[in-house]
Amino acid sequence: MESRMTFQYLANTDRMDQTELYHFMTAFGDDVRKYAYAITKNREQAKDIAQEVFIKVFRSVDSFKGQSGCL
C-alpha cells in the first residue's frame, strides 16, 4: 500500500527535493539493491546500479506518469 501511495505522489509531482529523494531511497533502496544483485551476482555492481536508478528517478521525476501495470 505504501508503494502505491508513493508512486501516486510521484505521478503528481514535477520535482523532488533532496529530503524526498532520501525518503524514497530509504523506502526502496534495499529492494533495488537486492534486485540488481539477483541479476548481476555482484555486490559492488548492484550498489552502482542502485545509485544510477535513484539518480535517474531524481532527474526524471517530472516525466513519471505512473501508468505501469505492475502496481
C-alpha positions in Angstrom: 0.0 0.0 0.0 2.8 2.4 0.9 4.5 1.9 -2.5 1.2 2.6 -4.3 0.8 5.9 -2.5 4.4 6.8 -3.2 4.0 6.2 -6.9 0.8 8.2 -7.0 2.7 11.0 -5.4 5.5 10.8 -7.9 3.0 10.8 -10.8 1.6 14.1 -9.5 4.8 16.0 -8.8 7.1 17.8 -11.1 10.2 17.8 -9.0 11.8 16.1 -6.0 14.0 17.7 -3.3 16.8 16.1 -1.5 14.7 15.2 1.5 12.1 13.4 -0.6 14.9 11.6 -2.5 16.4 10.4 0.8 13.0 9.1 2.0 12.5 7.4 -1.4 15.9 5.8 -1.2 15.3 4.7 2.4 12.0 3.1 1.4 13.1 1.3 -1.7 16.9 1.2 -1.6 17.3 -2.3 -0.2 14.8 -3.7 -2.7 16.6 -2.0 -5.7 20.0 -3.3 -4.5 18.6 -6.8 -3.9 17.1 -6.9 -7.4 20.2 -5.6 -9.0 22.3 -8.2 -7.1 19.9 -11.0 -8.2 20.6 -10.0 -11.8 24.4 -9.4 -11.5 25.5 -11.6 -8.6 28.0 -8.8 -7.8 27.5 -6.6 -4.7 29.6 -3.6 -6.0 27.8 -3.6 -9.3 24.5 -3.9 -7.6 25.3 -0.8 -5.5 26.3 1.1 -8.6 23.1 0.2 -10.4 21.0 1.2 -7.4 22.8 4.6 -7.3 22.1 5.1 -11.0 18.5 4.2 -10.6 18.0 6.8 -7.9 19.9 9.5 -9.8 17.6 8.8 -12.8 14.5 9.0 -10.6 15.7 12.3 -9.2 16.4 13.7 -12.6 13.3 12.5 -14.4 10.5 12.5 -11.8 8.8 15.2 -13.8 8.1 12.8 -16.7 6.8 9.9 -14.5 3.2 9.2 -15.3 2.6 6.2 -13.0 0.8 4.2 -15.7 2.6 0.9 -15.3 0.5 -2.2 -14.8 2.9 -3.7 -12.2 1.4 -1.7 -9.3 
